[in-house]
Amino acid sequence: MSKVLVAEDDITIAEIEKDYLEINGFSVDVVHDGAAALKAVHTSDYDLLLLDVMMPGCNGFEICKQVRDTIDIPILMVTAKTESIDKVRGLGFGADDYITKPFDPAELVARVKSHLARYERLRDSKPNTRNDSGEELIIGDLRILTKGWKVYVKGKECKFANREFELLLFLANNPNIVFSKETLFERIWGYDYIGDNATVAVHINRIREKIEDDPGSPRYIETVWGAGYRFNV
């Protein structure tokens, strides 16, 4: 049984989320503020975090950032705001998806199931990372262990979420080729993902922040305006 943490300060909404998820076979814990959410994710094992953006104590963006730096689970952000900047900001901090209030509980459940299934497939295909003896790509100061699922920049390991690693590996394995956002979205997220290809740009930016000396003037992942992205070697 998958275990979900619901972090939502509106008690009524939290109970709706909890009820629908439990009806669909999930185990659910509920907290109502940011401090409690951070404590819960670091003291218990969860398969997915459903995170409200606006909470007392610590907002959802900061929680997402802290959780993503240490724990690799799906993070879905729930927001009452409709501005695209808030959605992009959440994705930039490492969220996998967002859903805007008011929402259809059935859609919420569908997104939770979709992301859990995606992460389960990644875990099943991911080899044992304790052994670094697998194949590797070395490009400039960048070293990618393709079987170890690790990335080193100038000899220092950088942590990557699953999709960040998949996206980087795909581009590095296909150098000097321009891929559109649509193509990258289909290759990495797949047709069953509930979202849009704006996610690609957010993840590209996160990767650049980790591997580039100057993310604003990238050496490795170049933006080809009007066409997409190209990995330079």
N, C-alpha and C positions, 0 to 999 in steps of 0.2 A: 504493500500500500504506500503510495507516494505521500510525503508529508509536506504541507504547505504552511508557510508563515504569512498571515495577513497582518499588515501594519497599517491601520486606518483609525484616525481619531474620531470619525463619525460612527457612533456605536450602531446606529440603524444600518448603515451601509456595510459595516463590518459583519453584522449578523446575517445580512442577505448573502454576502460573499461566502461566509462560513457555511450557511445552510445549503446553498447550491453546490458547493464543492463537496460537502459531505454526502449529499444525495448521490453524487457521481463517484463516490468511492474513495475520496481523499481524506486523509487525516489532517486536521486543521487546528493550528494554534492562532490566537488573536492577541495583538498588543495594540495600544492606543497612543503611543508616543515614540519619538525617535530613540530616546535612551533605552527604552524597553526593547525596541527592535534590534538595536545593536547588541544588547546583552543576549537576546534570544539566539541570534544567528551565530554567536561565538560560543554558546554553551550547549546548543542542541544541533542535531543534524537535520537539515531541511533539504528537500529536493527542488523547491521553488520559493521565491519571495515575491509576494504581491504587495507593492509598496505605494502608499499614498504620497503625493508630492508635498502637500502642505500639512505638516504635523508639528505639534509643540515640541520644544526642546532641541530638535535636530531635524532639518527638513529632508525630504526624500532624496534630493540630489546629493547631499552630503553622505547620507546613509549608503546610497548606491555606490558612490565613489569608494567609501571605506570597505564595503563588502566585496566589491569587484577586485580590489587589490589583494584580497586574501582567499576568497572563496569562489569557486567556479560552479555556480548554479544559475538557472534562468532567473532573471529579474524582470518582472512586469511592473511598470509604473502606472498608477491610476491618478489622473489629474482632472480637476474641475475646469482647468483653463483650456481654451481652444487655440491659443496662439501657437503657431508652428515652432517658434523659437524655444518654447518650453519643451516641446517634444524632442527637438534636435538636441537641446541641452541634456535631457535625460539619456538619450542614446549616446551622447558624448561622454557621459560619466560611466558608460558600460551597460546600460539597460538593454535588454533584448527586444523589448516591445513596450507599447503604451496603450492605454485605453482611456477614453475620455468620459467623464460623468456628464449626464446620466447614461448608463450603458445597459444593454440587454444582458441579464445574467447568463443566458445560454451562450452568448458570444464570449463572455468572460471564461466560461468553462471550456469552450472550444479552443481558445487561445492557450489556456493553461495546458490542456492536453497536447496541443501541437508542439509547444516548446519543450515539454517533458519528453515527448517522443523523439524530438530532434536531439536533445542532449543524451538520451539513452542510446541512440544510434551512434553518436560520437564516442560515448564511453565504450560501446561494444567494439568499435573499430580502432580504438586507441590502444597502442601497445604499452607494455610495462615500461614506465619512464625511469625506473631505477637503473637501467642499463643504457649507457650512452654510446654503445658500440655500433649503433645503427648508421645508416647512410647519412651523409651530410652534404649541405651546399655551403660553399665558402665564396662570398662575393664581397670584395673589399674588406671592410671591418665587420661584416655581417657573417655569422655562422649559424646555419639552421640545421638542427638534427631532425631529419625527416621522419625517423622512426622513434626517436626519443621525445618528439613534440617539445623541443626546447629551442630557444633563440638566444644567441649570445651576441652582444654588441661590444666590440673592442675587448673581448674576453670576459665581459660581465654578463651574467644571465639576466634577461628581461622577461618578466612574466607576461604571458599572453592568454587572453580568454580564447576559448575554442574557435570561435568564428574569426577572431583576429588572426590566429595562427593559420587557419585554413586559407584565408584570403591572402596572407603574405606568401604562404607556400605555393599557392596556385600561380600567383604573379611571378614569383622567383623561378618556378619551373617552366614558365612560358615567357622568357625575357624578350624585350624589344618588340613585343606585339601589343597593339592598342586594343583594350577591351572596354566596351561600353559599360555604363552602370547597369543596364538591363541584363547584359550577359553575365556580369559578375554576380548580380543578385540571383539569377537563376542557377548558376554553378554552385554558389556557396550556401545560399539560403534555401533554394529549391522552390518548386511550385506550391508546396503545401504550407509555406510560411505566410502568416497573416501580417502583412506590412507593405512597405513600398521601397523603391530603390534609393530613396534618400538615405537609407541605412548604410549604403555602400560608402557614401562620402564621409559619413561620420566615422565609420570604422577605418577608412583610409587615413583620416586625420589622427586617429588614436595610434595607428601603426607608425605614422611619421613621427609622432612625438616620442616614440620609443627607439626608433632606429636611425633617425636623421640628426646630424649635428645642427642643422638649421631647418626645422620643419617648414618654414615659410619659403625656403628655396631648396627643395628636396633633391638629393642626389640619386636616390634609388627609385622612388615612385613618383613619376612625373604626371602631371595633369596635362592632357592633350585637349585643349579647349574645343568644345563642341563634339568631341569624339569619345573621350573616356580617360583611361589611365594606362600607363606603360611602365614596366619595370626595366630600368636601364642597367646594363652590365658593361 
